[in-house]
Amino acid sequence: MKLSEQLDAIRAGSAKMIPPEKLSVMTQATRALRESGILKSMIQVGATLPPFLLANVHGQTVSSAAAMGPRGMVLTVFRGHW
């Protein structure tokens, strides 16, 4: 399954779990951000990031170099949990 298909499935699953009034607010906020032009200043697919450190699920610090596999890395950012 392609990453885009996996992301579509995650979005569809999330939409079923988020109350309609909250989903409406989130959808409107996302639309406003897209229309603002902010996407032009975001990190683009294929961009090279500077080295960084993050905590893993066990609280241990892991470098991007150590986490990078031979095929690269997918970095996702979650704003929170609804």
Backbone as CSV, one residue per row, in Angstrom:
resi,resn,N_x,N_y,N_z,CA_x,CA_y,CA_z,C_x,C_y,C_z
1,MET,0.855,-1.186,0.000,0.000,0.000,0.000,0.896,1.242,0.000
2,LYS,0.581,2.174,-0.857,1.336,3.424,-0.947,1.099,4.281,0.292
3,LEU,2.059,5.149,0.596,1.929,6.051,1.733,0.688,6.923,1.592
4,SER,0.413,7.408,0.402,-0.765,8.263,0.200,-2.048,7.507,0.521
5,GLU,-2.084,6.219,0.189,-3.257,5.405,0.505,-3.381,5.180,2.011
6,GLN,-2.248,4.975,2.665,-2.255,4.804,4.123,-2.744,6.075,4.808
7,LEU,-2.276,7.220,4.329,-2.697,8.487,4.917,-4.181,8.738,4.688
8,ASP,-4.673,8.381,3.510,-6.108,8.510,3.234,-6.921,7.640,4.190
9,ALA,-6.438,6.443,4.450,-7.138,5.537,5.371,-7.128,6.094,6.794
10,ILE,-6.019,6.673,7.203,-5.935,7.282,8.534,-6.912,8.450,8.632
11,ARG,-6.947,9.292,7.603,-7.880,10.430,7.603,-9.328,9.955,7.694
12,ALA,-9.654,8.937,6.923,-11.028,8.420,6.929,-11.382,7.840,8.294
13,GLY,-10.455,7.121,8.899,-10.693,6.561,10.228,-10.841,7.638,11.283
14,SER,-10.003,8.663,11.198,-10.076,9.772,12.154,-11.395,10.515,12.025
15,ALA,-11.831,10.715,10.799,-13.082,11.446,10.564,-14.265,10.752,11.219
16,LYS,-14.202,9.430,11.320,-15.283,8.674,11.957,-15.266,8.816,13.475
17,MET,-14.091,9.115,14.043,-13.947,9.184,15.502,-14.085,10.600,16.058
18,ILE,-13.893,11.601,15.225,-13.935,12.997,15.682,-15.378,13.483,15.619
19,PRO,-15.860,14.086,16.712,-17.220,14.627,16.690,-17.390,15.628,15.541
20,PRO,-18.558,15.615,14.885,-18.770,16.464,13.703,-18.460,17.946,13.926
21,GLU,-18.823,18.492,15.081,-18.569,19.923,15.313,-17.072,20.210,15.403
22,LYS,-16.294,19.287,15.965,-14.842,19.478,16.035,-14.213,19.263,14.665
23,LEU,-14.709,18.287,13.934,-14.193,18.039,12.591,-14.428,19.242,11.688
24,SER,-15.569,19.888,11.844,-15.872,21.083,11.054,-14.873,22.195,11.348
25,VAL,-14.573,22.408,12.625,-13.600,23.444,13.013,-12.227,23.105,12.443
26,MET,-11.833,21.844,12.561,-10.525,21.429,12.055,-10.435,21.589,10.541
27,THR,-11.504,21.223,9.844,-11.533,21.341,8.384,-11.433,22.802,7.959
28,GLN,-12.171,23.676,8.635,-12.122,25.102,8.309,-10.736,25.683,8.589
29,ALA,-10.130,25.273,9.707,-8.793,25.775,10.049,-7.765,25.306,9.019
30,THR,-7.868,24.059,8.596,-6.951,23.532,7.585,-7.113,24.279,6.270
31,ARG,-8.358,24.523,5.874,-8.625,25.264,4.639,-8.018,26.667,4.726
32,ALA,-8.212,27.340,5.863,-7.679,28.698,6.034,-6.155,28.700,5.953
33,LEU,-5.516,27.705,6.562,-4.056,27.625,6.490,-3.594,27.420,5.049
34,ARG,-4.245,26.525,4.329,-3.863,26.280,2.931,-4.023,27.544,2.090
35,GLU,-5.127,28.261,2.297,-5.392,29.477,1.528,-4.459,30.620,1.902
36,SER,-3.844,30.558,3.081,-2.944,31.625,3.524,-1.614,31.625,2.775
37,GLY,-1.310,30.521,2.110,-0.032,30.422,1.407,1.081,29.838,2.265
38,ILE,0.756,29.397,3.471,1.778,28.883,4.386,2.490,27.653,3.837
39,LEU,1.818,26.905,2.973,2.429,25.684,2.442,3.706,25.972,1.650
40,LYS,3.811,27.174,1.100,4.998,27.531,0.322,6.250,27.612,1.194
41,SER,6.079,27.872,2.492,7.233,28.017,3.380,7.506,26.756,4.205
42,MET,6.719,25.708,3.978,6.900,24.467,4.727,7.997,23.613,4.116
43,ILE,8.483,22.692,4.918,9.451,21.721,4.420,8.769,20.909,3.328
44,GLN,9.440,20.766,2.202,8.863,20.073,1.057,9.341,18.624,1.000
45,VAL,8.563,17.798,0.338,8.938,16.401,0.143,10.300,16.347,-0.532
46,GLY,11.181,15.542,0.013,12.513,15.378,-0.557,13.536,16.367,-0.018
47,ALA,13.097,17.314,0.814,14.024,18.306,1.365,15.009,17.636,2.319
48,THR,16.189,18.195,2.422,17.195,17.711,3.352,17.106,18.547,4.628
49,LEU,16.906,17.876,5.743,16.819,18.571,7.023,18.180,18.582,7.693
50,PRO,18.437,19.579,8.521,19.674,19.542,9.305,19.569,18.412,10.331
51,PRO,20.685,17.912,10.825,20.636,16.863,11.850,19.816,17.334,13.055
52,PHE,19.094,16.409,13.673,18.292,16.757,14.841,18.224,15.583,15.797
53,LEU,17.812,15.874,17.038,17.627,14.872,18.079,16.184,14.901,18.530
54,LEU,15.614,13.713,18.758,14.252,13.594,19.265,14.217,12.493,20.308
55,ALA,13.249,12.584,21.207,13.054,11.508,22.174,12.174,10.434,21.539
56,ASN,12.525,9.168,21.762,11.686,8.086,21.260,10.600,7.772,22.288
57,VAL,9.819,6.733,22.041,8.708,6.399,22.934,9.178,5.968,24.318
58,HIS,10.453,5.655,24.457,11.014,5.249,25.748,11.721,6.402,26.451
59,GLY,11.648,7.598,25.854,12.290,8.768,26.440,13.779,8.863,26.151
60,GLN,14.290,7.976,25.314,15.705,8.000,24.965,15.921,8.935,23.780
61,THR,17.012,9.671,23.802,17.330,10.582,22.710,17.888,9.788,21.533
62,VAL,17.341,10.051,20.366,17.769,9.374,19.139,18.110,10.443,18.111
63,SER,19.238,10.283,17.458,19.630,11.245,16.417,18.959,10.883,15.103
64,SER,18.760,11.889,14.286,18.180,11.636,12.967,19.093,10.727,12.157
65,ALA,20.384,10.863,12.333,21.332,10.015,11.595,21.157,8.550,11.980
66,ALA,20.940,8.281,13.267,20.768,6.901,13.726,19.422,6.336,13.269
67,ALA,18.412,7.184,13.178,17.075,6.726,12.811,16.908,6.562,11.304
68,MET,17.759,7.212,10.556,17.648,7.185,9.095,18.035,5.812,8.565
69,GLY,17.142,5.211,7.829,17.435,3.930,7.200,17.987,4.156,5.808
70,PRO,18.285,3.079,5.111,18.849,3.219,3.764,17.871,3.831,2.765
71,ARG,16.565,3.791,3.082,15.570,4.340,2.160,15.082,5.714,2.576
72,GLY,15.651,6.261,3.610,15.231,7.585,4.057,14.332,7.519,5.274
73,MET,13.596,8.587,5.501,12.788,8.713,6.699,11.518,9.480,6.371
74,VAL,10.442,9.103,7.016,9.204,9.869,6.938,9.025,10.527,8.286
75,LEU,8.937,11.830,8.297,8.782,12.588,9.530,7.372,13.141,9.571
76,THR,6.645,12.820,10.626,5.292,13.356,10.785,5.233,14.158,12.069
77,VAL,4.368,15.142,12.075,4.212,15.989,13.245,2.738,15.965,13.626
78,PHE,2.455,15.551,14.843,1.087,15.530,15.340,0.916,16.702,16.291
79,ARG,-0.104,17.517,16.041,-0.352,18.690,16.885,-0.957,18.304,18.217
80,GLY,-1.606,17.200,18.294,-2.246,16.816,19.540,-3.136,15.621,19.328
81,HIS,-3.903,15.329,20.343,-4.804,14.171,20.291,-6.225,14.642,20.567
82,TRP,-7.149,14.230,19.722,-8.529,14.621,19.911,-9.321,13.439,20.389
